Amino acid sequence: MNVKFNMKGVIYGMLFLALLIGGFIFIPNMFMDQSKPVDYTMVQREAIPEKILDIMDKYTDQERALAVKLDGKIYVVVTRGKDNDKGIEIEKIRTINEEDKIVMKVKAVYKDKKESYPYVVVETNLKELPHRIELETSISGN
């Protein structure tokens, strides 16, 4: 029995197999959200550091999210702005790497004034400040 070996077919087959395996590995990563959740704990009103309260005077009339590094801890402060009818509450915080820079995305919800506060201060588990902070807000359906 004489078997002929087709070198072109083997090369094309190996190339197809490499592309197929690479597609299963890399293509899903392109479409998946690469964000990491940030653990945080709410700081009670009495426990908010004095330096953060001093900073708050400038920003209480603005809708903002700020990060503050104080005594080796990273705090996130979210203010509601001029909307006196509603309070604000943090729903989640996550970080994303964009062009080798850390971007923090804070999702906050406007709620009924009786159920929330005009500003929120949380202590995070982060070790360094992000390069940029983006605030995403929505209004609660309550």
C-alpha positions as CSV (number, residue, x, y, z in Angstrom):
1,M,0.0,0.0,0.0
2,N,1.4,3.3,-1.1
3,V,0.2,6.4,1.0
4,K,0.8,9.8,-0.3
5,F,1.5,12.6,2.2
6,N,0.0,16.0,1.3
7,M,2.2,18.6,3.0
8,K,0.0,21.6,2.0
9,G,-3.1,19.9,3.6
10,V,-1.2,19.3,6.9
11,I,0.0,22.9,7.1
12,Y,-3.5,24.2,6.4
13,G,-5.0,21.9,8.9
14,M,-2.5,22.9,11.6
15,L,-3.1,26.6,10.8
16,F,-6.9,26.1,11.0
17,L,-6.6,24.2,14.3
18,A,-4.4,27.0,15.8
19,L,-6.8,29.7,14.8
20,L,-9.8,27.7,16.2
21,I,-8.1,27.1,19.6
22,G,-6.9,30.8,19.7
23,G,-10.5,31.9,18.9
24,F,-11.9,30.0,21.8
25,I,-9.3,31.6,24.2
26,F,-9.0,35.2,23.0
27,I,-12.4,36.1,21.5
28,P,-14.5,35.7,24.7
29,N,-12.0,37.8,26.6
30,M,-12.5,40.7,24.1
31,F,-16.3,40.8,24.9
32,M,-16.2,40.1,28.6
33,D,-16.3,43.0,31.1
34,Q,-12.8,43.1,32.7
35,S,-14.0,45.0,35.8
36,K,-13.1,44.0,39.3
37,P,-15.5,44.7,42.2
38,V,-14.2,46.8,45.1
39,D,-15.1,45.8,48.6
40,Y,-16.2,48.6,50.8
41,T,-17.7,49.4,54.2
42,M,-19.9,52.3,55.0
43,V,-18.4,54.8,57.4
44,Q,-20.8,55.9,60.1
45,R,-21.4,59.7,60.4
46,E,-19.5,59.9,63.8
47,A,-16.5,58.0,62.4
48,I,-15.8,60.1,59.3
49,P,-12.3,61.6,59.5
50,E,-12.2,65.3,60.1
51,K,-10.1,66.0,57.0
52,I,-12.8,64.4,54.8
53,L,-15.4,66.6,56.5
54,D,-13.3,69.7,55.7
55,I,-13.1,68.6,52.0
56,M,-16.8,68.0,51.9
57,D,-17.6,71.7,52.3
58,K,-16.4,72.4,48.8
59,Y,-18.3,69.6,47.1
60,T,-21.7,69.3,48.8
61,D,-23.4,71.3,46.0
62,Q,-21.9,69.2,43.3
63,E,-22.8,65.7,42.1
64,R,-19.4,64.0,42.5
65,A,-17.5,60.9,43.4
66,L,-14.1,61.6,45.0
67,A,-11.4,59.3,46.3
68,V,-9.2,60.3,49.3
69,K,-6.2,58.6,50.7
70,L,-5.9,59.2,54.4
71,D,-3.7,57.2,56.9
72,G,-3.0,54.5,54.3
73,K,-6.8,53.9,53.6
74,I,-8.7,54.8,50.5
75,Y,-12.1,56.4,51.1
76,V,-14.7,57.1,48.4
77,V,-17.0,60.1,48.9
78,V,-20.2,60.5,46.8
79,T,-22.3,63.7,47.0
80,R,-25.8,64.2,45.6
81,G,-25.4,67.7,44.4
82,K,-28.2,70.3,44.6
83,D,-31.1,67.9,44.5
84,N,-32.5,68.5,48.0
85,D,-35.5,66.2,47.4
86,K,-33.5,63.0,47.2
87,G,-30.6,61.4,49.0
88,I,-27.9,59.2,47.6
89,E,-26.7,55.6,48.2
90,I,-23.8,53.7,46.7
91,E,-24.9,50.5,44.8
92,K,-21.5,49.2,43.8
93,I,-17.9,50.2,43.1
94,R,-15.7,48.5,40.5
95,T,-12.3,49.2,38.9
96,I,-11.3,48.7,35.2
97,N,-7.9,48.9,33.6
98,E,-7.9,51.2,30.7
99,E,-4.6,51.8,28.9
100,D,-2.7,50.7,32.0
101,K,-4.5,53.2,34.2
102,I,-7.0,52.3,36.9
103,V,-10.5,53.8,36.4
104,M,-13.0,53.5,39.3
105,K,-16.7,53.4,38.4
106,V,-19.1,54.2,41.2
107,K,-22.7,53.4,40.7
108,A,-25.0,55.5,42.9
109,V,-28.7,55.5,43.2
110,Y,-30.9,58.5,44.1
111,K,-33.4,57.4,46.7
112,D,-36.1,59.0,48.8
113,K,-34.7,61.5,51.2
114,K,-35.9,59.6,54.3
115,E,-34.1,56.4,53.2
116,S,-30.7,57.9,52.3
117,Y,-28.2,60.7,53.0
118,P,-27.0,63.8,51.1
119,Y,-23.5,62.3,50.9
120,V,-21.9,58.9,51.5
121,V,-18.4,58.0,52.7
122,V,-17.1,54.5,52.4
123,E,-13.8,52.8,53.2
124,T,-12.4,50.6,50.4
125,N,-10.0,47.7,50.3
126,L,-7.9,49.5,47.6
127,K,-4.2,50.1,48.2
128,E,-3.7,53.0,45.8
129,L,-5.8,55.8,44.4
130,P,-7.4,55.4,40.9
131,H,-6.3,57.6,38.0
132,R,-9.9,58.6,37.3
133,I,-13.3,58.2,38.8
134,E,-16.6,58.0,36.9
135,L,-19.9,58.4,38.7
136,E,-22.9,56.6,37.2
137,T,-26.2,57.6,38.8
138,S,-29.8,56.4,38.5
139,I,-33.1,57.1,40.3
140,S,-34.7,54.5,42.4
141,G,-38.1,53.4,41.4
142,N,-39.5,53.7,45.0
